Amino acid sequence: MALEPGYSVIANEQLDEILASGNNDLYNDLIDACEGVLDNPGAARLHSSAVKIEDGSIVFRYPVPGRAPYKVFWSSDGPTIDAVFPYRT
C-alpha cells in the first residue's frame, strides 16, 4: 500500500530548524527541491542515487541544486520526504 505524499516527522523538524536559523534562501531552495520530488518522483529518480539503509530498504538521495552538500532523502512510497541535511559522499 502506497503512503500519501508528504514529509516525515524528521524532515519537518530539520526544515523547521533551518527556517528558525533565519537562512530563508536555503529553506526556500530545500522546499523547492522537496516539492519537485513530491510533484514528479519519476524525474527526481533520474537525478537521484539509491542508498541502502540499515534495515535493508532503499531510499533515494536527491541533490539540492546549487546547495551542495544538501540532499533530500526520499522514499518512492507516497512519495515521502524522509530527511533533508548536508551529506557528502
N, C-alpha and C positions, 0 to 999 in steps of 0.2 A: 504494500500500500504506500503510495507516494504521500509525502508530507505537504502541507501548504507552504507556498513560497514565503520566505521571511528570514529573520535573524535569530540566532541562538542567544541565550542569556549572556554568554561570554562575549559574543560580538557586540551586543548592545552595551555592555559595560565598557568594553575597550573604546567604542566610539564615543560614549559619554565622557570618558576620561580625556580623550583628545579634544572634544568640544570644550570641556571645562578648562583645559590648559590655555585656551584662547587662540589656538592655532586653527583659525577658521578656514584658511586656504587648504590646509592638509585635510581637515574634516570634510570639506566640500568635495575634494578630489576622491577621498575614500568612499563617500556616499555615491558619487557618480560611478565609480568602479563597481560598487556593490549592486547598484541599480542596473548597470549593464549586464552583470552576471544573472541577476534575477529576471530581467526582461528578455534576455536572449542567451540562455545557457549553452546552446549549440555553438554559437560564435565564441563565447567565452572559453569553451572547452578547447577550441582550436588554439588559443593563446595561453592555455594553462598547462602546467606539468602535473603529473599524478604523483601523489605521495602516499606510501603505505604507512599507516599509523600503528601504534602498539597492539590494538585489538585485531589487526589484520585487515581492517577496512581501508578503502581508498578514498582520499579527499583530493580535491584539485587545488592547485596553488596558482592564483592569477596575479600577475604583476600589475601594480597600480601605475599607469602611465605617468612618467615624469616625477615619480615619488619613490625611486629606489632608496632603500631596500624594502619598502612596504609591499605587502602581499595580502590578498584576500584569499582565505582558505574557505572552500565551499564544497558542499555535497550535492550530487545530482538529484537526490530525492527532494522533491519540492520545487525548485532547488532551495537550499538553505545556506545562508552565510554563517559559517561556523566560528570564524575568528578573523581579526584584522590586526597585523602587527609587523614590525620590521623583521625581515628574515633574510639572512644571507646564506647562500648555498656554498 
